[in-house]
Amino acid sequence: MSNDILQRLAETLDARKQAAPESSYVAKLFSKGDDAILKKVIEEAGEVLLAAKDGDRQHLVYEVADLWFHCMVLLAHKGLSAADVLEELARREGVSGVVEKANRK
């Protein structure tokens, strides 16, 4: 699987920044600002936890997709993208978690 879906989603989210709030769910979230977007991220994170506990693997995938989506909305709102997160993950690759955490400022 490629990262094309992340790029297409980032482009769609970027386009929604300029859209009228009544034209799409994402445009409405952007118009409401940080608190509304952060509330959705928290809500989706909770749903991931519940799905993980219920043992239904497909339900977990569905809820993680919702969480990733809303995290991407948050990133776009802050002028960032999945590419920024992927770069950070690449930077950490091969670095011990203990070492990486110790090196944080």
All heavy atoms as an XYZ file, in Angstrom:
811
protein
N       0.852     -1.182      0.000
C       0.000      0.000      0.000
C       0.894      1.239      0.000
O       1.919      1.290      0.650
C      -0.895     -0.020      1.241
C      -1.811      1.190      1.300
S      -3.040      1.071      2.595
C      -4.261      0.094      1.768
N       0.483      2.244     -0.729
C       1.293      3.460     -0.835
C       0.752      4.559      0.069
O      -0.309      4.443      0.674
C       1.298      3.944     -2.282
O       0.025      4.460     -2.608
N       1.510      5.635      0.121
C       1.093      6.794      0.909
C       0.196      7.723      0.101
O      -0.130      8.812      0.580
C       2.323      7.563      1.391
C       3.123      6.767      2.389
O       2.591      5.941      3.101
N       4.408      7.022      2.427
N      -0.206      7.299     -1.098
C      -1.032      8.149     -1.956
C      -2.311      8.605     -1.263
O      -2.727      9.744     -1.421
C      -1.395      7.437     -3.261
C      -0.197      7.231     -4.165
O       0.858      7.858     -3.927
O      -0.319      6.437     -5.109
N      -2.928      7.726     -0.503
C      -4.183      8.090      0.160
C      -3.943      9.224      1.153
O      -4.766     10.135      1.274
C      -4.860      6.870      0.839
C      -6.228      7.262      1.410
C      -3.987      6.275      1.924
C      -7.239      7.690      0.394
N      -2.806      9.198      1.838
C      -2.503     10.277      2.785
C      -2.320     11.597      2.048
O      -2.794     12.641      2.509
C      -1.257      9.941      3.605
C      -1.381      8.760      4.559
C      -0.046      8.487      5.233
C      -2.470      8.987      5.581
N      -1.654     11.549      0.904
C      -1.449     12.763      0.115
C      -2.782     13.298     -0.424
O      -3.052     14.492     -0.342
C      -0.474     12.499     -1.035
C      -0.215     13.708     -1.905
C       0.388     14.879     -1.143
O       1.225     14.701     -0.269
N      -0.050     16.085     -1.461
N      -3.609     12.402     -0.948
C      -4.918     12.841     -1.470
C      -5.781     13.417     -0.353
O      -6.451     14.430     -0.545
C      -5.630     11.687     -2.172
C      -5.006     11.300     -3.497
C      -5.899     10.377     -4.314
N      -6.375      9.215     -3.607
C      -5.738      8.037     -3.533
N      -4.566      7.887     -4.111
N      -6.265      7.026     -2.884
N      -5.750     12.776      0.808
C      -6.526     13.277      1.937
C      -6.006     14.641      2.379
O      -6.794     15.557      2.635
C      -6.493     12.283      3.088
C      -7.302     12.638      4.325
C      -8.747     12.983      3.984
C      -7.243     11.500      5.328
N      -4.687     14.809      2.442
C      -4.106     16.100      2.813
C      -4.537     17.186      1.833
O      -4.865     18.312      2.237
C      -2.584     16.005      2.869
N      -4.565     16.867      0.547
C      -4.991     17.837     -0.468
C      -6.462     18.195     -0.293
O      -6.841     19.366     -0.413
C      -4.728     17.278     -1.865
C      -3.242     17.202     -2.197
C      -2.935     16.390     -3.442
O      -3.876     15.908     -4.122
O      -1.729     16.234     -3.741
N      -7.284     17.210      0.003
C      -8.708     17.464      0.230
C      -8.898     18.343      1.460
O      -9.677     19.306      1.435
C      -9.480     16.144      0.389
O      -9.347     15.386     -0.822
C     -10.949     16.388      0.683
N      -8.199     18.017      2.535
C      -8.313     18.817      3.755
C      -7.879     20.252      3.498
O      -8.521     21.196      3.965
C      -7.489     18.202      4.879
C      -7.970     16.844      5.391
C      -6.985     16.288      6.418
C      -9.376     16.921      5.957
N      -6.802     20.422      2.755
C      -6.319     21.766      2.443
C      -7.376     22.548      1.663
O      -7.616     23.722      1.930
C      -5.008     21.690      1.667
C      -4.300     23.020      1.625
O      -4.187     23.677      2.677
O      -3.859     23.409      0.525
N      -8.031     21.883      0.714
C      -9.077     22.535     -0.073
C     -10.265     22.931      0.813
O     -10.892     23.967      0.594
C      -9.544     21.620     -1.197
N     -10.561     22.122      1.809
C     -11.699     22.401      2.687
C     -11.467     23.623      3.567
O     -12.411     24.214      4.076
C     -12.008     21.197      3.584
C     -12.468     19.955      2.851
C     -13.803     20.149      2.153
N     -14.363     18.903      1.709
C     -14.171     18.363      0.515
N     -13.401     18.978     -0.364
N     -14.734     17.231      0.183
N     -10.215     24.024      3.754
C      -9.926     25.220      4.550
C     -10.577     26.453      3.944
O     -10.962     27.369      4.664
C      -8.416     25.461      4.649
C      -7.690     24.518      5.548
C      -6.214     24.903      5.551
C      -5.395     24.011      6.417
N      -3.979     24.409      6.406
N     -10.698     26.479      2.624
C     -11.256     27.628      1.919
C     -12.751     27.485      1.655
O     -13.375     28.408      1.147
C     -10.535     27.806      0.568
C      -9.017     27.808      0.650
C      -8.460     28.804      1.644
O      -8.952     29.924      1.744
N      -7.456     28.407      2.390
N     -13.319     26.341      1.996
C     -14.717     26.070      1.682
C     -15.651     26.695      2.727
O     -15.272     26.926      3.871
C     -14.948     24.561      1.615
N     -16.852     26.940      2.302
C     -17.889     27.443      3.210
C     -18.228     26.370      4.239
O     -18.298     25.185      3.890
C     -19.138     27.815      2.421
N     -18.423     26.762      5.485
C     -18.694     25.783      6.547
C     -19.873     24.855      6.252
O     -19.833     23.685      6.618
C     -18.984     26.641      7.772
C     -18.295     27.926      7.507
C     -18.351     28.124      6.004
N     -20.872     25.363      5.568
C     -22.038     24.513      5.282
C     -21.798     23.538      4.127
O     -22.635     22.684      3.853
C     -23.290     25.367      5.023
C     -23.184     26.335      3.883
C     -22.495     27.661      4.243
O     -22.145     27.891      5.407
O     -22.294     28.461      3.319
N     -20.637     23.642      3.474
C     -20.375     22.798      2.308
C     -19.819     21.423      2.651
O     -19.927     20.500      1.844
C     -19.414     23.495      1.344
O     -18.113     23.589      1.911
N     -19.210     21.269      3.840
C     -18.676     19.961      4.210
C     -18.446     19.871      5.714
O     -18.314     20.890      6.402
C     -17.354     19.681      3.483
O     -16.266     20.347      4.105
N     -18.383     18.653      6.184
C     -18.115     18.385      7.595
C     -16.774     18.992      8.005
O     -16.660     19.624      9.058
C     -18.122     16.865      7.816
C     -17.596     16.438      9.158
C     -18.362     16.593     10.303
C     -16.335     15.862      9.274
C     -17.881     16.202     11.541
C     -15.845     15.473     10.511
C     -16.622     15.642     11.634
O     -16.138     15.259     12.854
N     -15.742     18.788      7.195
C     -14.407     19.283      7.526
C     -14.373     20.809      7.504
O     -13.787     21.431      8.391
C     -13.346     18.678      6.582
C     -11.991     19.329      6.781
C     -13.248     17.176      6.805
N     -15.000     21.415      6.521
C     -15.051     22.880      6.471
C     -15.729     23.429      7.728
O     -15.292     24.441      8.288
C     -15.780     23.353      5.217
N     -16.772     22.741      8.186
C     -17.460     23.166      9.415
C     -16.531     23.032     10.621
O     -16.462     23.930     11.466
C     -18.727     22.346      9.633
C     -19.534     22.792     10.847
C     -20.755     21.930     11.076
C     -21.776     22.221     10.006
N     -23.062     21.555     10.248
N     -15.786     21.919     10.697
C     -14.829     21.755     11.794
C     -13.777     22.867     11.773
O     -13.468     23.453     12.808
C     -14.123     20.401     11.700
C     -14.704     19.232     12.454
C     -13.846     17.986     12.251
C     -14.883     19.517     13.922
N     -13.215     23.132     10.595
C     -12.221     24.200     10.479
C     -12.794     25.531     10.954
O     -12.127     26.297     11.638
C     -11.714     24.345      9.044
C     -10.701     23.309      8.622
C     -10.734     22.795      7.340
C      -9.714     22.859      9.472
C      -9.792     21.875      6.913
C      -8.775     21.922      9.078
C      -8.816     21.422      7.791
N     -14.034     25.809     10.593
C     -14.641     27.094     10.955
C     -14.857     27.212     12.466
O     -14.853     28.306     13.006
C     -15.966     27.300     10.218
O     -16.990     26.492     10.763
N     -15.045     26.086     13.127
C     -15.278     26.099     14.574
C     -13.975     26.245     15.362
O     -14.006     26.602     16.537
C     -16.019     24.839     15.006
C     -17.460     24.810     14.532
C     -18.153     23.567     15.025
C     -19.613     23.564     14.625
N     -20.322     22.388     15.165
N     -12.852     25.903     14.736
C     -11.556     26.130     15.367
C     -11.036     25.012     16.247
O     -11.558     23.892     16.254
N      -9.995     25.381     16.986
C      -9.241     24.417     17.793
C     -10.107     23.554     18.699
O      -9.973     22.331     18.707
C      -8.212     25.136     18.675
C      -7.005     25.629     17.919
O      -6.881     25.358     16.715
O      -6.173     26.296     18.555
N     -10.955     24.186     19.492
C     -11.705     23.424     20.496
C     -12.560     22.325     19.877
O     -12.602     21.199     20.386
C     -12.553     24.341     21.365
C     -11.717     25.152     22.341
O     -10.518     24.840     22.536
O     -12.256     26.111     22.923
N     -13.238     22.624     18.787
C     -14.095     21.621     18.138
C     -13.261     20.484     17.554
O     -13.623     19.307     17.676
C     -14.939     22.268     17.046
N     -12.148     20.834     16.944
C     -11.277     19.814     16.352
C     -10.668     18.950     17.448
O     -10.657     17.713     17.354
C     -10.198     20.471     15.473
C     -10.847     21.181     14.284
C      -9.184     19.425     14.996
C      -9.918     22.100     13.526
N     -10.174     19.578     18.496
C      -9.578     18.832     19.602
C     -10.604     17.927     20.291
O     -10.289     16.793     20.672
C      -8.951     19.790     20.614
C      -7.743     20.567     20.089
C      -7.353     21.660     21.076
C      -6.578     19.648     19.788
N     -11.824     18.401     20.404
C     -12.887     17.589     20.991
C     -13.104     16.321     20.171
O     -13.287     15.235     20.730
C     -14.177     18.403     21.078
C     -15.328     17.661     21.712
C     -16.567     18.536     21.801
C     -17.733     17.745     22.345
N     -18.968     18.525     22.362
N     -13.073     16.446     18.846
C     -13.254     15.275     17.979
C     -12.088     14.307     18.118
O     -12.291     13.087     18.133
C     -13.421     15.689     16.512
C     -14.779     16.240     16.165
C     -15.921     15.293     16.501
C     -15.901     14.009     15.704
N     -17.049     13.119     15.993
N     -10.870     14.832     18.225
C      -9.707     13.946     18.392
C      -9.842     13.156     19.693
O      -9.633     11.935     19.716
C      -8.384     14.739     18.343
C      -7.197     13.875     18.751
C      -8.160     15.321     16.944
N     -10.210     13.840     20.760
C     -10.388     13.165     22.059
C     -11.504     12.119     21.969
O     -11.372     10.997     22.461
C     -10.711     14.195     23.168
C      -9.510     15.098     23.413
C     -11.159     13.505     24.448
C      -8.378     14.480     24.166
N     -12.608     12.501     21.355
C     -13.742     11.576     21.209
C     -13.321     10.326     20.450
O     -13.623      9.196     20.868
C     -14.881     12.284     20.472
C     -16.068     11.412     20.165
C     -17.093     12.127     19.288
O     -17.298     13.346     19.466
O     -17.685     11.462     18.427
N     -12.630     10.526     19.343
C     -12.207      9.382     18.519
C     -11.187      8.520     19.246
O     -11.198      7.293     19.124
C     -11.669      9.847     17.168
C     -12.688     10.574     16.304
C     -13.945      9.779     15.981
O     -13.933      8.534     16.072
O     -14.964     10.403     15.624
N     -10.291      9.139     20.024
C      -9.316      8.360     20.796
C     -10.029      7.465     21.801
O      -9.662      6.292     21.977
C      -8.337      9.298     21.497
N     -11.061      7.987     22.433
C     -11.848      7.176     23.360
C     -12.529      6.013     22.660
O     -12.583      4.894     23.193
N     -13.028      6.256     21.466
C     -13.683      5.190     20.703
C     -12.687      4.115     20.286
O     -13.028      2.925     20.222
C     -14.428      5.778     19.515
C     -15.646      6.577     19.961
C     -16.383      7.279     18.842
O     -16.028      7.094     17.655
O     -17.327      8.026     19.152
N     -11.440      4.516     20.024
C     -10.396      3.531     19.717
C     -10.179      2.630     20.935
O     -10.081      1.404     20.802
C      -9.072      4.222     19.296
C      -7.903      3.247     19.314
C      -9.220      4.851     17.919
N     -10.103      3.236     22.099
C      -9.893      2.442     23.313
C     -11.033      1.446     23.528
O     -10.792      0.276     23.834
C      -9.770      3.358     24.527
C      -8.575      4.305     24.532
C      -8.633      5.229     25.743
C      -7.272      3.545     24.488
N     -12.250      1.897     23.360
C     -13.398      1.002     23.532
C     -13.399     -0.114     22.490
O     -13.678     -1.271     22.813
C     -14.702      1.797     23.477
C     -14.926      2.779     24.630
C     -16.164      3.632     24.362
C     -15.029      2.043     25.951
N     -13.067      0.222     21.257
C     -13.025     -0.792     20.199
C     -11.928     -1.819     20.471
O     -12.108     -3.015     20.207
C     -12.805     -0.123     18.841
N     -10.814     -1.367     21.003
C      -9.725     -2.290     21.323
C     -10.156     -3.280     22.398
O      -9.774     -4.452     22.365
C      -8.488     -1.518     21.771
N     -10.970     -2.819     23.323
C     -11.422     -3.684     24.412
C     -12.524     -4.643     23.967
O     -12.656     -5.718     24.535
C     -11.894     -2.843     25.585
C     -10.729     -2.112     26.254
C     -11.057     -1.539     27.577
C     -11.303     -2.512     28.638
N     -10.217     -3.101     29.370
N     -13.305     -4.263     22.934
C     -14.422     -5.144     22.557
C     -13.985     -6.341     21.719
O     -14.749     -7.260     21.512
C     -15.569     -4.362     21.906
C     -15.389     -4.027     20.434
O     -14.496     -4.559     19.764
O     -16.204     -3.217     19.935
N     -12.731     -6.335     21.252
C     -12.184     -7.502     20.572
C     -12.532     -7.641     19.105
O     -12.079     -8.580     18.456
N     -13.325     -6.739     18.560
C     -13.694     -6.798     17.142
C     -12.628     -6.064     16.334
O     -12.542     -4.839     16.367
C     -15.063     -6.147     16.949
C     -15.556     -6.166     15.512
O     -14.733     -6.277     14.583
O     -16.779     -6.033     15.324
N     -11.804     -6.817     15.625
C     -10.666     -6.234     14.911
C     -11.092     -5.223     13.852
O     -10.474     -4.184     13.693
C      -9.818     -7.346     14.289
C      -9.120     -8.192     15.349
C      -8.553     -9.496     14.794
N      -7.798     -9.356     13.586
C      -6.465     -9.283     13.512
N      -5.751     -9.362     14.602
N      -5.858     -9.168     12.346
N     -12.164     -5.508     13.128
C     -12.625     -4.582     12.099
C     -13.136     -3.289     12.713
O     -12.921     -2.208     12.175
C     -13.703     -5.216     11.209
C     -14.069     -4.372     10.018
C     -12.853     -4.001      9.147
O     -12.007     -4.827      8.843
N     -12.767     -2.739      8.758
N     -13.803     -3.394     13.850
C     -14.275     -2.203     14.555
C     -13.080     -1.349     14.979
O     -13.112     -0.121     14.871
C     -15.123     -2.605     15.758
C     -15.725     -1.458     16.485
N     -16.003     -1.509     17.825
C     -16.094     -0.209     16.090
C     -16.512     -0.352     18.209
N     -16.571      0.453     17.179
N     -12.024     -1.990     15.453
C     -10.811     -1.263     15.841
C     -10.212     -0.534     14.640
O      -9.855      0.642     14.742
C      -9.794     -2.218     16.466
C      -8.460     -1.595     16.877
C      -8.658     -0.457     17.870
C      -7.542     -2.672     17.449
N     -10.116     -1.194     13.508
C      -9.590     -0.549     12.303
C     -10.445      0.655     11.927
O      -9.923      1.731     11.608
C      -9.512     -1.559     11.128
C      -9.242     -0.859      9.803
C      -8.442     -2.610     11.412
N     -11.750      0.503     11.974
C     -12.677      1.589     11.655
C     -12.442      2.789     12.568
O     -12.360      3.937     12.102
C     -14.119      1.067     11.789
C     -15.178      2.091     11.508
C     -15.671      2.260     10.217
C     -15.687      2.887     12.523
C     -16.650      3.216      9.953
C     -16.660      3.841     12.267
C     -17.137      3.999     10.980
O     -18.090      4.946     10.734
N     -12.327      2.535     13.867
C     -12.160      3.632     14.823
C     -10.775      4.278     14.708
O     -10.649      5.499     14.856
C     -12.428      3.149     16.250
C     -13.849      2.709     16.508
C     -14.903      3.793     16.299
O     -14.567      4.987     16.180
O     -16.100      3.439     16.246
N      -9.745      3.486     14.433
C      -8.414      4.067     14.229
C      -8.426      4.941     12.974
O      -7.824      6.019     12.962
C      -7.322      2.981     14.176
C      -5.993      3.556     13.699
C      -7.149      2.336     15.555
N      -9.136      4.512     11.943
C      -9.248      5.347     10.738
C      -9.902      6.688     11.079
O      -9.452      7.745     10.608
C     -10.039      4.621      9.652
N     -10.939      6.657     11.898
C     -11.579      7.909     12.339
C     -10.596      8.782     13.115
O     -10.533      9.996     12.915
C     -12.792      7.623     13.229
C     -14.039      7.262     12.461
O     -14.031      7.357     11.213
O     -15.032      6.890     13.115
N      -9.824      8.163     14.005
C      -8.850      8.920     14.796
C      -7.781      9.523     13.903
O      -7.458     10.705     14.035
C      -8.216      8.031     15.868
C      -7.122      8.681     16.718
C      -7.644      9.918     17.447
C      -6.554      7.662     17.700
N      -7.234      8.729     12.992
C      -6.211      9.251     12.070
C      -6.776     10.411     11.258
O      -6.115     11.427     11.065
C      -5.713      8.163     11.139
C      -4.784      7.167     11.759
C      -4.518      6.980     13.083
C      -4.003      6.206     11.063
N      -3.624      5.963     13.245
C      -3.283      5.467     12.025
C      -3.856      5.890      9.725
C      -2.420      4.444     11.688
C      -2.988      4.862      9.372
C      -2.279      4.162     10.354
N      -7.995     10.236     10.760
C      -8.622     11.293      9.966
C      -8.706     12.593     10.764
O      -8.315     13.656     10.288
C     -10.022     10.859      9.511
C     -10.766     11.952      8.805
C     -10.522     12.224      7.474
C     -11.698     12.728      9.487
C     -11.197     13.250      6.828
C     -12.372     13.753      8.845
C     -12.118     14.007      7.510
N      -9.207     12.500     11.979
C      -9.364     13.718     12.775
C      -8.016     14.298     13.205
O      -7.891     15.514     13.333
C     -10.314     13.474     13.954
C     -11.738     13.387     13.500
N     -12.324     12.198     13.124
C     -12.657     14.353     13.304
C     -13.562     12.440     12.731
N     -13.792     13.743     12.837
N      -7.018     13.444     13.389
C      -5.662     13.955     13.642
C      -5.140     14.686     12.413
O      -4.466     15.722     12.540
C      -4.721     12.815     14.027
S      -4.966     12.204     15.709
N      -5.467     14.186     11.235
C      -5.054     14.881     10.011
C      -5.779     16.216      9.865
O      -5.196     17.191      9.387
C      -5.257     13.989      8.787
C      -4.241     12.857      8.725
S      -4.360     11.882      7.209
C      -3.810     13.084      5.992
N      -7.033     16.274     10.280
C      -7.757     17.553     10.283
C      -7.034     18.534     11.206
O      -6.800     19.693     10.843
C      -9.232     17.364     10.718
C      -9.913     18.711     10.949
C     -10.006     16.547      9.679
N      -6.665     18.068     12.392
C      -5.936     18.914     13.339
C      -4.607     19.385     12.746
O      -4.274     20.573     12.818
C      -5.696     18.156     14.646
C      -4.838     18.866     15.693
C      -5.474     20.184     16.128
C      -4.602     17.945     16.876
N      -3.863     18.469     12.153
C      -2.589     18.849     11.532
C      -2.801     19.908     10.458
O      -2.086     20.913     10.412
C      -1.899     17.617     10.934
C      -1.311     16.624     11.925
C      -0.943     15.326     11.205
C      -0.109     17.207     12.647
N      -3.785     19.692      9.594
C      -4.066     20.656      8.519
C      -4.445     22.013      9.102
O      -4.020     23.055      8.590
C      -5.175     20.126      7.611
N      -5.231     21.999     10.161
C      -5.647     23.244     10.810
C      -4.436     24.024     11.325
O      -4.444     25.259     11.348
C      -6.616     22.923     11.955
C      -7.191     24.118     12.629
N      -8.028     25.007     11.997
C      -7.046     24.582     13.893
C      -8.370     25.969     12.843
N      -7.783     25.738     13.999
N      -3.403     23.291     11.717
C      -2.191     23.910     12.248
C      -1.112     24.105     11.178
O       0.019     24.458     11.493
C      -1.626     23.046     13.394
C      -2.551     22.922     14.582
C      -2.763     24.265     15.243
C      -3.561     24.139     16.523
N      -3.728     25.431     17.180
N      -1.470     23.886      9.910
C      -0.516     24.085      8.819
C       0.482     22.955      8.664
O       1.567     23.152      8.094
N       0.128     21.783      9.137
C       0.991     20.601      9.047
C       0.276     19.511      8.261
O      -0.889     19.668      7.905
C       1.330     20.100     10.458
C       2.086     21.084     11.350
C       2.038     20.652     12.806
C       3.524     21.227     10.866
N       0.970     18.397      8.034
C       0.349     17.292      7.296
C       0.896     15.962      7.782
O       1.832     15.915      8.592
C       0.621     17.435      5.798
O       1.987     17.163      5.529
N       0.342     14.894      7.243
C       0.834     13.552      7.560
C       2.302     13.429      7.169
O       3.057     12.716      7.832
C      -0.009     12.505      6.841
N       2.714     14.123      6.132
C       4.120     14.076      5.713
C       5.042     14.548      6.836
O       6.134     13.995      7.018
C       4.331     14.917      4.456
N       4.617     15.534      7.586
C       5.419     16.006      8.716
C       5.563     14.918      9.780
O       6.630     14.736     10.359
C       4.803     17.270      9.329
C       4.791     18.424      8.354
O       5.875     18.833      7.908
O       3.692     18.909      8.047
N       4.488     14.197     10.021
C       4.522     13.108     10.996
C       5.387     11.968     10.471
O       6.194     11.390     11.218
C       3.096     12.620     11.331
C       3.132     11.414     12.275
C       2.270     13.753     11.937
N       5.255     11.651      9.187
C       6.074     10.591      8.597
C       7.559     10.937      8.660
O       8.395     10.065      8.924
C       5.640     10.319      7.163
C       4.243      9.706      7.010
C       3.845      9.636      5.542
C       4.176      8.338      7.662
N       7.892     12.203      8.447
C       9.289     12.637      8.570
C       9.799     12.436      9.990
O      10.935     12.004     10.192
C       9.440     14.103      8.167
C       9.360     14.335      6.680
C       9.418     15.808      6.305
O       9.911     16.628      7.111
O       8.948     16.141      5.199
N       8.961     12.741     10.971
C       9.360     12.548     12.365
C       9.543     11.070     12.676
O      10.489     10.678     13.355
C       8.338     13.183     13.314
C       8.617     12.965     14.780
C       9.955     13.515     15.281
O      10.582     14.359     14.593
O      10.387     13.087     16.369
N       8.657     10.237     12.172
C       8.801      8.799     12.381
C      10.079      8.288     11.715
O      10.788      7.447     12.287
C       7.574      8.049     11.854
C       6.294      8.241     12.657
C       5.108      7.630     11.919
C       6.422      7.658     14.056
N      10.377      8.788     10.532
C      11.608      8.395      9.846
C      12.828      8.821     10.657
O      13.820      8.091     10.742
C      11.654      8.999      8.447
N      12.755     10.004     11.251
C      13.869     10.489     12.068
C      14.108      9.559     13.257
O      15.237      9.291     13.639
C      13.579     11.903     12.570
C      14.744     12.531     13.367
C      14.333     13.802     14.074
N      13.383     13.595     15.158
C      13.697     13.117     16.375
N      14.926     12.767     16.659
N      12.753     12.983     17.304
N      13.033      9.033     13.808
C      13.130      8.175     14.984
C      13.495      6.731     14.645
O      13.887      5.972     15.537
C      11.801      8.152     15.732
C      11.415      9.461     16.339
C      10.090      9.314     17.036
N       9.567     10.583     17.495
C       8.484     10.693     18.241
N       7.808      9.612     18.607
N       8.073     11.887     18.610
N      13.334      6.344     13.385
C      13.565      4.957     12.996
C      14.980      4.515     13.377
O      15.957      5.207     13.096
C      13.368      4.797     11.493
C      13.426      3.370     11.022
C      13.131      3.225      9.546
O      13.191      4.224      8.810
O      12.843      2.099      9.129
N      15.056      3.377     14.016
C      16.344      2.828     14.403
C      16.906      3.400     15.693
O      17.985      3.017     16.131
N      16.161      4.328     16.295
C      16.595      4.925     17.561
C      15.810      4.264     18.688
O      14.583      4.186     18.625
C      16.351      6.455     17.568
C      16.733      7.060     18.909
C      17.097      7.126     16.431
N      16.504      3.821     19.683
C      15.852      3.214     20.840
C      14.838      4.185     21.425
O      15.115      5.386     21.532
C      16.895      2.854     21.893
O      16.306      2.718     23.170
N      13.682      3.681     21.805
C      12.679      4.534     22.437
C      13.198      5.188     23.706
O      12.861      6.327     24.011
N      14.023      4.472     24.433
C      14.605      5.015     25.656
C      15.523      6.204     25.315
O      15.453      7.249     25.937
C      15.378      3.918     26.428
C      16.149      4.506     27.602
C      14.423      2.825     26.893
N      16.341      6.023     24.286
C      17.260      7.078     23.861
C      16.484      8.264     23.288
O      16.748      9.417     23.619
C      18.287      6.549     22.817
C      19.098      7.686     22.222
C      19.184      5.502     23.446
N      15.491      7.974     22.454
C      14.710      9.051     21.841
C      14.030      9.886     22.921
O      14.047     11.121     22.872
C      13.679      8.461     20.873
C      13.042      9.486     19.952
C      11.922     10.287     20.600
O      11.206      9.740     21.456
O      11.783     11.474     20.258
N      13.441      9.231     23.896
C      12.746      9.968     24.957
C      13.733     10.805     25.783
O      13.447     11.937     26.136
C      11.979      9.012     25.857
C      11.085      9.714     26.850
C      10.169      8.764     27.568
C       9.245      9.532     28.496
N       8.291      8.672     29.155
N      14.911     10.269     26.051
C      15.935     10.992     26.807
C      16.435     12.220     26.048
O      16.841     13.206     26.660
C      17.093     10.064     27.145
N      16.390     12.170     24.720
C      16.876     13.275     23.892
C      15.850     14.377     23.669
O      16.172     15.408     23.074
C      17.381     12.776     22.545
C      18.685     12.025     22.679
O      19.454     12.247     23.596
N      18.924     11.109     21.758
N      14.610     14.168     24.104
C      13.580     15.191     23.914
C      13.912     16.411     24.763
O      14.415     16.292     25.873
C      12.199     14.666     24.316
C      11.677     13.625     23.384
C      10.296     13.200     23.796
N       9.904     12.011     23.048
C       8.817     11.325     23.325
N       8.011     11.678     24.311
N       8.513     10.256     22.616
N      13.581     17.556     24.223
C      13.846     18.807     24.947
C      12.704     19.144     25.850
O      11.589     18.899     25.627
C      14.087     19.941     23.956
C      15.312     19.697     23.132
C      15.491     20.792     22.115
C      16.722     20.492     21.260
N      16.907     21.388     20.198
